[in-house]
Amino acid sequence: MSATKFPTASPTASPAASATAPGPVAVPRRAGTQIRLTGVTKDYGLASPAVAGVSLTIEPGEFMTLLGPSGSGKTTTLNLIAGFETLTAGSIAFNGADVSRLPPHKRNLGMLFQNYALFPHLTVAQNVAYPLRERRLPKPEIARRVSEVLELVQLTGRDGTYPAQLSGGQQQRVALARAIVFDPSALLLDEPLGALDRNLRSTLQLEIRRIHREVGSTFVFVTHDQEEAMNLSDRIALFNDGRIEQVGTPEALYQTPETLFTARFLGDSTVFELPYGDGAGAAWEDEVWAVDPATVSARVVAGSRAALVVRPEDVRIAADRSAVPSGANAVSATIRDVEYMGAYRTAVLALGRGGVAGRARLDALESDLGAGQSVTAWWRVDRQRLVAA
Amino acid sequence: MRAPRRSLRRDRGVDPVPWWQKIFVAVVGLYFILPTLFVIPMSFSTASTFQFPPRGFSLKLYENFFTNQVWLTSLRNSVLVALLAALLATVAGTAAALGLHRLTGRMARFARTLLMVSIVTPAIVLAVAVYISFLKWHLVGTVTGYVLAHAAIGVPFVLVSVTSALGGFDPRLLRASASLGAPPFRTFLRVTMPLISRGILTGAIFAFVTSFDEVVIALFLRAPGFQTLPVQMYNSVTVEIDPTIAASSSLVVTAVTAVCLVLQFVGRRRKS
């Protein structure tokens, strides 16, 4: 259905062909474009390159999020895909065709910006029609597509309004309509929700997911907000210092981090930094913990620094060692504070002699716990993970 | 001391402008329009020499102006030169402003200063330099010569006004436009130009007016077959003592004022 709604228009097709050529009607949803980055590098001549040898394949129709702290190279990578920056080394291919040297206006990509980047001198309808006029579509076709896409983003009837008269959320909807109306090969989203307040952000997150489903095109989303990344993505590429730290589904990144950076960036975790031999045990302070080889990341090199991480929901509190089930790993702890989180409470812990910070999610039965108490924290061996530090 | 207090007052917004500021503004305003207050009454005088206050009332001087081929030809020349010079200065100045806007660093500053040089160079120095080179290139007394020289002194005005208009222009719109499939020149036509049109228009008018009343270079470049209105005015006072200059000055002042008022009106309507 959406295939006939947004006929495929390639940038190389003649105007007449792109205006009338029907989409692949037999396919229920249009296949997106595959974006392949190979050794992509951008060096501004500073101390370290902004992007250093990133290789990543974004599958057709996939919702891929480039996640990372500011300055990690995720936005530069997006700009390289868009063609706003030139590659220092490496190559970028869309569906196997090298686009490394193609200027941005020939790449046929939709783009959503954090500040919306609507043209203030044009009305909503004129903004949305902009890419269609650039492609010389006939007037009736333009009018039809504009009204269709405005309906898709629920802005019917605002055609004649100027961007300045709209709220932030409405402006971003217009920008979204403008970015998908010409049926781009992929949609690039550069922190599009960063300027919106919390409620609006979650509404628009749902909106973006819905439109991704309906349009079926490849989405590349940049954000520093891990929650947003978890909610939206099929897969996340976590950036650190110009490199990809780890790529995977949100579950994979959360459940099986390979490095300490990944474990810390996605969700809370209690971290014990320790040396790890190739044995079955890990020693930390006075404790010797059992290690299940299945929970050791392949990136942990025997003999080098490693870290044992446990998620707060996996940490249990016991009154003393005798209450810890056999086979579980335990450490003595002091409760620093108990935080009320609404649906549950969290104990902030100081662990071991050094007082390493840790967190444990409490259930209702543990309501008698309070700050200052000495307890024992424990977790099941299969709920911990050993990662590269 | 005064500056912060003033800005505080502006913030409050409801405070009236103090009386001494009103007087100050009135005096400055009067100072600017004083010459006009003498010239316009004089242009309706019946006298055949310069006299103030004017005697009687007649349109004789205007009749002189509109029936004398010398005045009319020089007016036509001036308009032609000013239009072409303004066009050239606007294209060059806008291009320079766009280019320099994206550049930073010593070379960009140097280029900007170089383009602004004609504003601070004494007119007579420019005029002599233009005269000597144009003699060699056989451009003295030609429309091309006038246009080139006047465009050069018009460029700084366009550069300044377009640069200030670009200050309010969001460069991210250029990326948005490119992502939507528009090549750079189409982006300029559909996005940049409409958004900085006030700056371009202001610069163009300044360039036009600068050329229209330029007299020093024009004196050097004049030829028996081609001279501009300011040169003819200069002649009429120094050679002929012809009060028709009062009529021509009044016409010029009125025309320029009318253009500015229309622009003000158009600008305000578009904003609202």
Interface residues (C-beta under 8 A of the other chain):
Chain A: P11 A82 G83 F84 P103 P104 H105 K106 R107 N108 L109 G110 M111 F113 N115 A117 L118 F119 P120 H121 Y130 P131 E134 R135 R178 A179 F182 L188
Chain B: D170 R172 L173 R175 A176 S177 A178 S179 L180 G181 A182 P183 P184 R186 R190 V191 P194 L195
